[in-house]
Amino acid sequence: ENGSLDAVFCRAAYQLPGWDDSGFGDPGFGKVWVQLNHEIGARKFSRESREASLTLGRRFLRLAAELLGVPSVATLSAANSHHAAAFGLIARMIGMDERRSILAWLHQSAMTQVSAAQRLMPLGQNTASAILWRIKPLLLDISQRVISQRDTAGECFTPLPETAAMRHSKLTVRLFIS
């Protein structure tokens, strides 16, 4: 569900109007960018999830601005820019096609989750790689649903991870920053 939700917003950022091949050509781009990121934030119920997404989004945009030599991208990092939206925007900017952009987002998201699982429990590299290999058909299915518009953000419902994220910051011993 989280992967589907973020993939929907990754695609939405990829398709934002006001973009041209030279960059942020339309002065209205900033307004639609802010609106999209507000919608993403509204879908992330826990403060911890929102803040993590915003932090990663800002860092990703600053890194992209530096690596690509496009200072206008860095200005977006000052706004509330979520990671999925930043990824979609930069993928379009570097010329990736839409489906590959979504697949890349889904793959890196899955890798992040598996990496966290490796730190939480005895899960070796071979098992982690096998998990990622086995979920590839699921990632392909999610990307196809997102591209064909059969999967919308309104269909995603993730109460357990959001509740766990809200509780995590109140634990006396935490395994991850929240």
N, C-alpha and C positions, 0 to 999 in steps of 0.2 A: 504493500500500500504506500509506504513512504517513497519507495522508488518510483511508483507510478505518479504520485503527486508531484515530486520534484521533476520528473521527466516532462510532465505537462507544462510546468513553468519554464523549464529549460527551452522547450520548443516555443513557448510564447515569447520569450526574450529573443530567440533566434529570428522570429517573424515580426518583431516590432516595427511599426511604421515610423517613418522619419529617418530611417537609416539609408545612406547611400554608400557607394563603394569607396568614397573618399573619407567616410567617417560619419560623424553626427551632423549631417548636412541640414536637417530640418530643426529649426529652433524649438518646435514642439516635442522633439524627441525626449528632452529632459522630463517633461510633464508625464508622458506615457511610461517612461522608465520608473519614475517615482510611484505612479499608480500601480504598476505591475508589482513592484516590490512591497507596497502596502498590502496588496492582496495576498502575496506569499506570507507575509508576517501575520496576517489575520488567520491563516490556515495552520500556523504553528502555535499551538495553544500554550505550551510551556515556555516560560521566559528563557530557560536554558537552551531549548531548541532554536528559538529565534536568535538569541545572542550568538550562539555558535555559528549559525548560518550567516549572520551579518558579518561576523569577524572573518570567516573564511572568504566571503564574497569580497570584502574590502581588500584583504590580502591578495586574493587572486587578481583583482583588477589592477592593483599597484604593480604586481609582478608582471602582468601582461603589458602594462604601459611601459615598463622598463625594458622588457625583452623585445617588444615589438617597436619601440621607439615612437609611440603614439601618446603624447602627453594628455590629449583630451580624454583618454580612457581613465587616467588617474583622477580626473575631476569627478567621475562617477563614483569613485570609492569614498568620496566625502559624503555622498548621499547614503541612505539605507539601501545597500545593495546586497541581496541574498546570493548565496553561492550558486544555486542552480541557474538563476537569471544571469549572473556574471559569466558562467560557463557557456550558456547558450549564445550570449552576445559575442563573446570572444571567438567561439567556434565559427560563427558566421563571418566575423571580421577576418579570420585567417583563411576563409574559403572552404571550410569543411562543408560537405553536404548535410542536409538536415537530418537524415536518418542516422548517418554515422556520428553526428554530434550527439544525438540522443543515446545511441549505443555506448559511446565513449563515456557520457555522463553516468549511465547505469552501471557500466563496468567499474569505473573508479569508485562509485558509491558502494558497490558490492565489495570491492577490495578493501575499502575502509572498514566495513563491518566485519569482514573476516579477519582483518588485522587486529581489530579490537578483541575479537573472540580469542585470537591466539594469545593475547596478553592476559586474558581472564581465566583461561583454562588450558589444560594440557592438549594443545592442538598443534601438531607438527606441520612443517612446510608442505609435505606431500599431501596430507589431509586437507590443508587449506587450499592447495592448488586443485585438488579433486573436487572440492565444494564449488569453487569458481567455475570449473569446467562443466559440472553437472547443471549449474543454473543458467548456462548460456542460452538454452532454448527458451527459458522463462524471460530472460532479458530481451531476446529477439521478439518474443510475443508481446511484451510490454511496449517495445518501441514501435511495433506495427500497429498496436491499438492506439497509441498516442498519435502516430502519423495519420491514421485513418479517421481520427477524431471520434473513435468509439469510446475512448477513455477520457473522461473529463475530471477536473479537479474535484467536482462535487461528488463524485462517486467514491472518493477515498475517505477512509475512516480508520484512524489509528489510536484508539483510546489507551491501550496498554503501554505502548512506548512513551506516549506523552505523559501519562500518569507516573510512570517510572522516572522519567526525566524530572518531573516536578518534585518527586520524593528524594531524588538523588542529592540535591543540594542540602538537604536537612540531615543526611547521614553523618554520623560522627567520623567514620572512616570512608573515604571515597577513593575509587580507583581511577577516576578520570576527573578532569577539571569541569566544574559546572557552576 
